[in-house]
Amino acid sequence: MSVPPPPRQGTIRPAGIGASYALNNTPQGRQLGSIPVQAAGKTEVITHAPTLGQFWRSDIRHTTGLRRPRWAGLTAFWLGLAAMAFLFIGGGIGVTVVRDIALPLSVVAGFFALIAIIAGVGRVLGWFGLIFALIGNVFVIAWLASVFA
């Protein structure tokens, strides 16, 4: 099998997929509807999927020069911490109202943690918020108690 030669620098290729029709020349010597093709130099061909760490490092969804947004992770972290505190304080002093506040807080913290982890808006804080939300959820604690007891 023969390999076609790489495109030369300054080669003009007609615009559009499969365009092979003749185009009118302009006074500048270029064709209308053409895109100049530059030689790419050395290109890297990736034959495998990137790892999760490579994917997260390549995340460019933030403005250069500014701090990265982290509102979702911060919200998940503090709500998860509050849910965990309400569950332990309510269980420690025996007041069910305080313990019942922990369930909706942990659900909302889990929601914000998923936003943070998936969208990349404060991922580290989102992971901690998710862990705290799971610890502060009475159903997760009851399930763990039934499995490991």
N, C-alpha and C positions, 0 to 999 in steps of 0.2 A: 504494500500500500504506500502510496506517496502522500506526503503532507503538503498542502498548499503553502506557498510562501506567505510570511506575515505582510500585512498591508504596509505600503511605503508611506512615509511622512508626507502630508500634503495631498494625499489621494482624495478625490471627490467621489462620494457615494450618493446615488439618488435617494431622496427622502421617501419614506413609506416602505411598507413590507412588500418585498417582491417587485419593486418598481424597476422596470427595465426599459422604459420608454425614453425616447430622446427628449431632452428638455432644451428650451431656448437659452442661448448664451446671453449674458448681460455684458455691458461695456467693460466691466471689471475683469472679465475672463472667467467668471464663475457661472455655474448653472443655477437657474432659479429652482428653488425647492431642494437644494443640495445641502448636505451637512459635511463640512470638512472633517476628515478623520485624521487624528493625530496618532502617531505610533505610541503605544502604551508603555514601552520599556519593559521592565520585568513585572509580570503579573503572577500572583500567587493563586494557585488552584487548590481549593479546599475540597478534599474528597470525603470528609466526614462532618458530621454535625458538630457545632461548637458545644463545649461543655457549659454547664450552668454558670460557672464563674466567668468564662469568656463572654457569655451572653450578657451578664450583669455589668461587666466592665465596659462593654461596647454600647451600653445604654446612653444615648445622647439626647434624652428628652428634657434637657435643662438649658437655660441660657448661659452662655459662656461668660465668666466673670462675676456672676451672681451666685449667692448661696443656693444650694439645691433645695427645692421645696420639701418639707417633711411634715406637713400638717396632719396627714392621715396617720402616720406612724406615731406622732406625738399624742394625738387624740386616743389612739388605740392603747398606747402605753399607759396614760393616766387613767383612762376608764377601766382598763384591766386591773391596774393596781388598786383602784377604788373598789372594784367588784371583789377582789381578793380580800381586801381589808374589811369590807362590809360582811362578807361571808364568815370570816374568822371571828370578827368582833361579835356578830349576831349569834354565832354558835357558842362562843365563849361565855357570853352573859345570858344566853338563853332567851333572847328576845327575837321572836320570829319575824317581826316587821323589819328589823334591821337586816336579817338574813334574806328576806324576800326582796329587798332592794338590790341585792347582788345579782339576781338572775337577769333582769333587763339590762343592767350595766354590762354584764359579761357578754350578752348577745350583741349589744351595740359595739362593744370593744372588739369582738370578733369580726363584725362587719367592717369596721374601719381597718382592722389588721389585714383583712383580705384585700382591701383597696390598696393599702400601703405595700403589701408584698407583690401583688400582681402589677400595679401601675408604677411601682418604683418610687413612691412618694414617702420616703422615710422607711426603707425596708428593715433596717436593724431594729429600730424602735417598734416597727410593726410585728416583727417576730417575738420580741419580748412582750408586747401587748397581747398577742395571741396566746402565749404561754400563760400570762397572768389571767387572761379571760377564761381559759380552760380551768385553771386552778380555782378561780372565783365562781365557777358554775356548779350549782348544787347537784345537777344531774350527772355531770362528769365525775364529781367526787363520789356520788352514790354508785355509779357504774364501776369505778375503780375499786371501791370498797367491796362490791359483790364479786368482782373478778379475783382480787388478790386476798380476800378474807377467808 
